[in-house]
Amino acid sequence: MCSSDLDAFRTLHTHIVHVQARDGVRSLDGMTAETAVGEGMVDWTELLALLFEAGYRGWVTAVRNQGSDRGGDVERAIQYLKAIHL
């Protein structure tokens, strides 16, 4: 997460009621592409720590809108998030 994302989270954390686990990359020309969770630019360890610190106890839903194995990517995202959360 970049500093502006962290600032936004810190400002709005009391209003967050649901989190979608999605990941992606941004190229130098500003284009974005979705990736499997853990393969993109999101620092999931930091984000989960921030959610915990803020007292968030809601759902984190793994979502994958692109790719050839979306169901498998969602399953792997859940395993990945569980592994780094513990």
RAWO-V926838 format. One record per backbone hydrogen bond with DSSP energy under -1.0 kcal/mol. NH is the residue of the N-H (numbers start at 1). CO is the residue of the C=O. Records with the same first field share a line. If there is no record, write none. Layout:
NH->CO ; CO
This chain:
6->2
7->3
8->4
9->5
10->6
11->7
12->8
13->9
15->12
19->59
21->61
25->33
27->31
30->27
33->25
35->23
39->36
41->24
44->42
47->43
48->44
49->45
50->46
51->47
52->48
53->49
54->50
55->52
56->51
61->19
63->21
73->69
74->70
75->71
76->72
77->73
78->74
79->75
80->76
81->77
82->78
83->79
84->80
85->81
86->82
